Amino acid sequence: MVAPGKELVTFEVRGVTVGLATCYDLRFADQSTALGRAGAHLVVVPASWGAGPGKEEQWDLLTRARASDAQSWLLACDQAWTPPIGTDPLGIGRSALVDPIGHACARLGSEPDLLLGAVDAELPGTIRARVPIL
């Protein structure tokens, strides 16, 4: 069964507050802003972003925008492209690590791969102090 959640989820890893969202959540700026207000330094988004016309552009735009909305790092982990099963499109790949101002610091292509990047846990606080929108 798939059902919407009722609350935001954050947890601590070595002093870094991690917020969680899912694929479809990228369409909702308010959720990202709320995760930023909850203190998330990093938002992790597992996804299977369905392929189709304009979907890569939407993915790129929304991952960058949601990082900026939260003023936090965003790690968007999308399923690598695979041929559709029946009529259901599957992931497009393009997993990305985006910084708190919306710059994609690392991005993969559509094929299976490993994304490595460094997250500066101090940067969200610096950005939030400089541009206090939260």
C-alpha positions as CSV (number, residue, x, y, z in Angstrom):
1,M,0.0,0.0,0.0
2,V,1.2,3.5,-0.8
3,A,-0.2,6.3,1.4
4,P,0.9,9.9,2.1
5,G,2.9,10.6,5.2
6,K,1.5,12.7,8.0
7,E,4.7,14.4,9.3
8,L,8.2,15.4,8.2
9,V,11.0,13.0,8.9
10,T,14.5,14.1,10.1
11,F,17.2,12.3,11.9
12,E,20.8,12.9,13.0
13,V,23.9,11.3,11.6
14,R,27.2,12.4,13.2
15,G,25.8,15.8,14.0
16,V,24.2,16.4,10.6
17,T,20.4,16.7,10.4
18,V,19.1,14.7,7.5
19,G,15.6,15.2,6.1
20,L,13.7,12.8,3.9
21,A,11.4,13.3,1.0
22,T,10.4,11.0,-1.9
23,C,10.2,11.3,-5.7
24,Y,6.8,13.1,-6.0
25,D,7.6,15.4,-3.1
26,L,10.0,17.4,-5.4
27,R,6.9,19.1,-6.8
28,F,6.1,20.7,-3.4
29,A,8.3,23.7,-2.4
30,D,6.6,24.0,1.0
31,Q,7.8,20.6,2.1
32,S,11.4,21.5,1.3
33,T,11.1,24.8,3.1
34,A,9.6,23.0,6.2
35,L,12.6,20.6,6.2
36,G,14.9,23.5,6.1
37,R,13.0,25.1,9.0
38,A,13.3,21.8,10.8
39,G,17.1,22.2,10.6
40,A,17.9,19.8,7.8
41,H,21.5,20.2,6.5
42,L,20.9,17.5,3.9
43,V,17.6,16.3,2.3
44,V,17.8,12.8,0.7
45,V,15.3,12.1,-2.1
46,P,15.1,8.5,-3.4
47,A,13.2,8.5,-6.7
48,S,12.1,6.7,-9.8
49,W,11.4,9.7,-12.0
50,G,9.4,8.4,-15.0
51,A,10.9,9.1,-18.4
52,G,9.1,11.2,-21.0
53,P,9.2,14.5,-22.9
54,G,10.7,17.2,-20.7
55,K,11.2,15.0,-17.7
56,E,15.0,15.4,-17.5
57,E,14.6,19.2,-17.5
58,Q,11.9,19.0,-14.8
59,W,14.1,16.8,-12.7
60,D,17.1,19.1,-13.0
61,L,15.0,22.2,-12.2
62,L,13.1,20.7,-9.3
63,T,16.1,19.2,-7.6
64,R,17.9,22.6,-7.8
65,A,14.8,24.5,-6.7
66,R,14.1,22.3,-3.7
67,A,17.7,22.6,-2.4
68,S,17.4,26.3,-2.6
69,D,13.9,26.3,-0.9
70,A,15.4,24.3,2.0
71,Q,18.6,26.1,2.0
72,S,20.2,22.7,2.5
73,W,22.1,20.2,0.5
74,L,19.9,17.9,-1.6
75,L,20.9,14.4,-2.6
76,A,18.5,13.2,-5.3
77,C,19.0,9.5,-6.0
78,D,17.1,8.4,-9.1
79,Q,16.8,4.9,-10.5
80,A,19.0,4.5,-13.6
81,W,17.2,4.4,-16.9
82,T,15.8,1.0,-17.7
83,P,13.5,0.0,-20.6
84,P,9.9,0.4,-19.7
85,I,8.0,-2.6,-18.4
86,G,4.6,-2.5,-20.2
87,T,3.5,1.1,-20.4
88,D,5.1,2.3,-17.1
89,P,8.2,4.5,-17.6
90,L,10.9,4.0,-15.1
91,G,13.8,6.2,-13.8
92,I,15.9,8.6,-15.9
93,G,19.0,8.4,-13.8
94,R,20.6,11.9,-13.4
95,S,21.2,11.5,-9.6
96,A,22.6,14.7,-8.2
97,L,24.1,16.4,-5.2
98,V,22.9,20.0,-5.1
99,D,24.2,22.7,-2.7
100,P,22.0,25.0,-0.6
101,I,21.9,27.7,-3.3
102,G,20.8,25.3,-6.0
103,H,24.2,24.5,-7.8
104,A,24.5,20.9,-8.9
105,C,27.9,20.0,-7.5
106,A,27.8,16.4,-8.9
107,R,25.5,14.7,-11.3
108,L,25.3,11.3,-13.0
109,G,24.1,10.3,-16.4
110,S,21.3,7.9,-17.1
111,E,23.3,4.7,-16.7
112,P,24.0,2.9,-13.4
113,D,26.9,4.6,-11.6
114,L,28.1,5.7,-8.2
115,L,27.9,9.4,-7.2
116,L,30.5,10.6,-4.8
117,G,30.5,14.1,-3.3
118,A,31.3,16.1,-0.2
119,V,28.8,17.8,2.0
120,D,29.9,20.9,4.0
121,A,27.5,20.7,7.0
122,E,28.4,24.4,7.9
123,L,27.2,25.8,4.5
124,P,23.5,25.7,5.1
125,G,23.9,27.8,8.3
126,T,26.1,30.3,6.4
127,I,23.5,30.5,3.6
128,R,20.6,30.8,6.0
129,A,22.3,33.7,7.9
130,R,23.2,35.5,4.6
131,V,19.7,35.1,3.1
132,P,17.2,34.6,6.0
133,I,14.1,33.3,4.1
134,L,13.3,30.4,6.4
